[in-house]
Structure formats: structure tokens, C-alpha cells
Amino acid sequence: MNHFLRKLSTPNRIVAISAAAGSVLLYANGNRNSDYTASVSLPAPLRESLWLQWQSELSVPLFSLGNSSVPSSDISKDVSGVSAAGEIPKTCSGCLGRDSFAKAAAKVGPAVVNVSAPQGEYGISPGKGMGSGTIINQDGTILTCAHAVVDFHGLRASSKGKVHVTLQDGRTFEGTVVNADLQSDVAIVKINSKTPLPTAKLGSSSKLQPGDCVIAVGCPLSLQNTVTSGIVSCVDRKSTDLGLGGLRREYLQTDCAINPGNSGGPLVNIDGEVIGVNIMKVLAADGLSFAVPIDSVTKILDHFKRNGRVVRPWIGLKMIDLNEMIITQLKERDPTFPNVKKGILVPMVTPGSPAERAGFRPGDVVIEFDGKVVESIKEIIEIMGDRVGVPIKVVVKRARDELTLTVTAEESNSDM
């Protein structure tokens, strides 16, 4: 990269530099009574097209003039960010560069597998399909989605089935479905290999924000090693927003292209870490895809290790998070509504449930759960964990009264 230095002797003037492409570095002496010196670094092909225009006034603040000096190490760098000595600056975690997607795909790609169910009679595989998965441990543990590997003809059917697993390098294995949770749509498949297996690193979904860049990797329509990119559209899309019944769940919403066969494949951040498991899309729209957050998946895997299944406590309450606007509206409708600023409203109590037996009523506002102040349903779920058969004290506001109730959770029916 060639550099040139031009000394400008015209006083009280500023150099305007225009280039057809690329970026420039401009340094000017800030003394109005002295000469201005500009150092510009441009690619060689642009030198011929460089245009200098002289102006007596600066209408747009392109840069500020001052007495601070520019380090020589910065001036010696060309537009690519590489110094004259050939040093390449270190990239930071989470920073987006021209090859960020490619690097992320290269990190996770070898660990992404194709998962397919054995063909049944006449080549038909009832209740099972084709999907993707991610090797998350060198012992052959594969993370995938339940609907690709479990027979949905019966929700209580055994998950100890067999599947075909194909790696990116062409190796094939027979896999065993070790665990599957139909409510979260998460499953674990195990393969045995005599040679080392590539693995992907699990990241965290807790710090994701709308607008973060992500990629989806998988085998849509059996097309191995397919990568699509997009952004995070929503970090906590409720299952009720999608019209899904059963237990309350939250998903990551993205605009990555997802097609049949992508299910079970990883959603990946630009650091090449798995931050979700792709499971579904909206058929009637483009750019509406959903993944199970990896933080939720990690909790499910912990349940698998401890109990061999996911244990979900059930108390029989329908709940709604309250905020100031909702509270104001409810007070306008009912002057006897509890005087609270935050909490969780109970609009319905399931007949015959542990909550009904504990004395809960519609209209109660939960403000404390197991001795902890709570403001959201998510906090209650985290406090309960897998505590089944354990009495829990709950403080509720009812009209002008404050009551303490004791509820003992039962294990949720997986068919619910």
C-alpha cells in the first residue's frame, strides 16, 4: 500500500477528500495560522481518481480540528486495517466483520448432522421425519428436536428408537434416541464412534437482543451443510402468541430461512456458539422462524441427567404478568382491585387443582413466592424448578387483604 504526503500552504482552508470507494485516514494540523498537513492512505487503484476540492468553510462536521496528535501507529495503517508492518488487529468477541458469518459457520458446521428415521413399509416412515442435529459432546451426544425422532402417533410412546445419523464428512452411524421431551420439543440422540467426533460449543441466550445477527445451520430437504443468516426478531416469543396449547413456553424468533429438515439444527451467534435449537416456522409467512433458547435446553438436559425425564411441577393457576398500565386499567374497571404496583394476576384457577385446594381464587395477585418477591411468571417457574410434593408458601393480595397460602405442586401430566 502506497502512501503520499501533501503539504497545503493555503491558510484558513480545509481539505475535502472524495474517493470512489474504500475509506481514508485524514489528519490535519489545528492551528488556523499555520499550514495544514494531510496524510491520506488509499488503495493504489484510487490514486488516479482522487479529487481535491478546496473550501473556505466547513458545512458538515466531518472531523474536529484540535491540538491533539494522532499516533504514528494509526497513520501507518492502510484502509484494510493492516499496519505497514503487516500486523493484523485482533477481532473482538461479538464484533461483526466481513467474514463473521463464514467463521461462525466453519466453527459449528462439522458438528451439524443429518438425522433421519428408518424407512418403514413401502418406504414410508409414519410419525417420524427428517431433521438436523448438533454433536455437543465427544461421547456422541447429539442435540436435536423431538418431533424428528419420536413417533407422534402416541405422546407416551417409547423414545428409545433408532435413527440414521450422517456427519458432514460423510460418516454414517446408527443413533439411539436416549431422551425426548415433547413439550419443549427437545431430544437427545447418542451415537458410538471409534474415531474422534467434532463438537459445537453451547453459548448463552440470556444476553441476546432483537437485531443480533445469527445463522441457522442444518440439512433442509436433505441438503447437507446448508447455512442461512438473519437477525433475532424477538427473544421471548410466548407460545400463546403462536396459538400453541399446553405448558407456557418461550422461543427465540428469527428471520432465518427454515425449511423441512432444518428442525433440530443449531441457531448460532457470530462467535460460532449454539444459542438455540431451530424447531418450527410459520408456513403462511416468510421470515418467521422459531428456536428453543439454549438456556432452556440446558435446563432440560439437566433434568434428563437427574431424572431421565423433565419433571414439571403443576399447581393449576393461569397467570398474567402485571405492569403499571394493566394495573391502572384494572383499577378503573374494579375499584376493589388490590393496591399493588407489580405482581402476577391469577385470572383462573383450575377446578380440583392443588391451587384450588390451597385456597386460591380468581383475581388474586401473587406478590411473594416461597419467601421471594416476584414480578413475573418466569420467576415463579424458576423458583419451583422440579419441586414436586414440597409445600410452598405464597403471599397474595385479594381486594384489600393480604393472605398467605400454602400450595403443594403435583407433577404435570405430559399429555397436557
Disulfide bonds with the S-S distance in Angstrom:
Cys92-Cys95 1.44
